[in-house]
Amino acid sequence: MLVLTVITWTLSGVLALMFLMAGGMKLAKPLSEMPMATLQAYTPTQVNLIGAAEVLGAVAVIAAPLTGMLPVLAPIAAIGLALIQLLAIFAHKKLDEPFGKNVVLMLLGAAVATLWFIVL
């Protein structure tokens, strides 16, 4: 069980870091400076909402089990992050852009959710 817990925390940390970086960028930079062409199809408010959802999900994946308060929020947050990536796949597909990174992050989110449900 210890090995499973270490794997779960490691994958959760990677997932949280990726989404903190992506969401933080969406919140900090103006839309005109975004490196992703896909985001240009959305309004600045929509991009900020996506960024806020990513940051909140990343915080919940780590903070909920770390504090012990409502640890069931961690797998729910991971599922939410996986859903964000699933929707991003469709957005990239619509513009004929590569979406391999989105698939990887979606699978990572699903794996973290599954592991948290097992560990809890």
Contacts in CASP RR format, 6 or more apart in sequence:
PFRMAT RR
TARGET T0000
AUTHOR 0000-0000-0000
METHOD contacts of the structure
MODEL  1
MLVLTVITWTLSGVLALMFLMAGGMKLAKPLSEMPMATLQAYTPTQVNLI
GAAEVLGAVAVIAAPLTGMLPVLAPIAAIGLALIQLLAIFAHKKLDEPFG
KNVVLMLLGAAVATLWFIVL
1 119 0 8 1.000
4 115 0 8 1.000
4 118 0 8 1.000
4 119 0 8 1.000
5 119 0 8 1.000
7 115 0 8 1.000
8 112 0 8 1.000
8 115 0 8 1.000
8 116 0 8 1.000
8 118 0 8 1.000
8 119 0 8 1.000
11 108 0 8 1.000
11 111 0 8 1.000
11 112 0 8 1.000
11 115 0 8 1.000
12 61 0 8 1.000
12 62 0 8 1.000
12 65 0 8 1.000
12 74 0 8 1.000
12 78 0 8 1.000
12 112 0 8 1.000
12 115 0 8 1.000
12 116 0 8 1.000
13 61 0 8 1.000
13 62 0 8 1.000
14 108 0 8 1.000
15 58 0 8 1.000
15 61 0 8 1.000
15 78 0 8 1.000
15 81 0 8 1.000
15 105 0 8 1.000
15 108 0 8 1.000
15 109 0 8 1.000
15 112 0 8 1.000
16 57 0 8 1.000
16 58 0 8 1.000
16 59 0 8 1.000
16 61 0 8 1.000
16 62 0 8 1.000
17 58 0 8 1.000
18 58 0 8 1.000
18 105 0 8 1.000
18 108 0 8 1.000
19 54 0 8 1.000
19 55 0 8 1.000
19 57 0 8 1.000
19 58 0 8 1.000
19 61 0 8 1.000
19 81 0 8 1.000
19 105 0 8 1.000
20 54 0 8 1.000
20 55 0 8 1.000
20 58 0 8 1.000
20 59 0 8 1.000
22 51 0 8 1.000
22 54 0 8 1.000
23 50 0 8 1.000
23 51 0 8 1.000
23 52 0 8 1.000
23 54 0 8 1.000
23 55 0 8 1.000
23 58 0 8 1.000
24 51 0 8 1.000
24 54 0 8 1.000
24 55 0 8 1.000
25 34 0 8 1.000
26 34 0 8 1.000
26 39 0 8 1.000
26 47 0 8 1.000
26 48 0 8 1.000
26 50 0 8 1.000
26 51 0 8 1.000
26 54 0 8 1.000
27 48 0 8 1.000
27 51 0 8 1.000
27 52 0 8 1.000
27 55 0 8 1.000
30 44 0 8 1.000
31 39 0 8 1.000
31 40 0 8 1.000
31 42 0 8 1.000
31 43 0 8 1.000
31 44 0 8 1.000
31 47 0 8 1.000
34 40 0 8 1.000
34 47 0 8 1.000
37 95 0 8 1.000
37 97 0 8 1.000
38 88 0 8 1.000
38 91 0 8 1.000
38 92 0 8 1.000
38 95 0 8 1.000
38 97 0 8 1.000
39 47 0 8 1.000
41 91 0 8 1.000
41 95 0 8 1.000
42 50 0 8 1.000
50 84 0 8 1.000
53 84 0 8 1.000
54 81 0 8 1.000
54 84 0 8 1.000
56 77 0 8 1.000
57 77 0 8 1.000
57 80 0 8 1.000
57 81 0 8 1.000
58 77 0 8 1.000
58 81 0 8 1.000
60 73 0 8 1.000
60 74 0 8 1.000
60 76 0 8 1.000
60 77 0 8 1.000
61 74 0 8 1.000
61 77 0 8 1.000
61 78 0 8 1.000
61 81 0 8 1.000
61 112 0 8 1.000
62 74 0 8 1.000
64 70 0 8 1.000
64 71 0 8 1.000
64 72 0 8 1.000
64 73 0 8 1.000
64 74 0 8 1.000
64 77 0 8 1.000
65 71 0 8 1.000
65 74 0 8 1.000
65 116 0 8 1.000
65 120 0 8 1.000
71 116 0 8 1.000
71 120 0 8 1.000
72 120 0 8 1.000
74 112 0 8 1.000
74 116 0 8 1.000
74 120 0 8 1.000
75 112 0 8 1.000
75 113 0 8 1.000
75 114 0 8 1.000
75 116 0 8 1.000
75 117 0 8 1.000
75 120 0 8 1.000
76 113 0 8 1.000
78 109 0 8 1.000
78 110 0 8 1.000
78 112 0 8 1.000
78 113 0 8 1.000
78 116 0 8 1.000
79 109 0 8 1.000
79 110 0 8 1.000
79 113 0 8 1.000
81 105 0 8 1.000
81 109 0 8 1.000
82 105 0 8 1.000
82 106 0 8 1.000
82 107 0 8 1.000
82 108 0 8 1.000
82 109 0 8 1.000
82 110 0 8 1.000
82 113 0 8 1.000
85 102 0 8 1.000
85 103 0 8 1.000
85 105 0 8 1.000
85 106 0 8 1.000
85 109 0 8 1.000
86 102 0 8 1.000
86 106 0 8 1.000
88 99 0 8 1.000
88 102 0 8 1.000
89 99 0 8 1.000
89 102 0 8 1.000
89 103 0 8 1.000
89 106 0 8 1.000
92 98 0 8 1.000
92 99 0 8 1.000
92 102 0 8 1.000
93 99 0 8 1.000
END
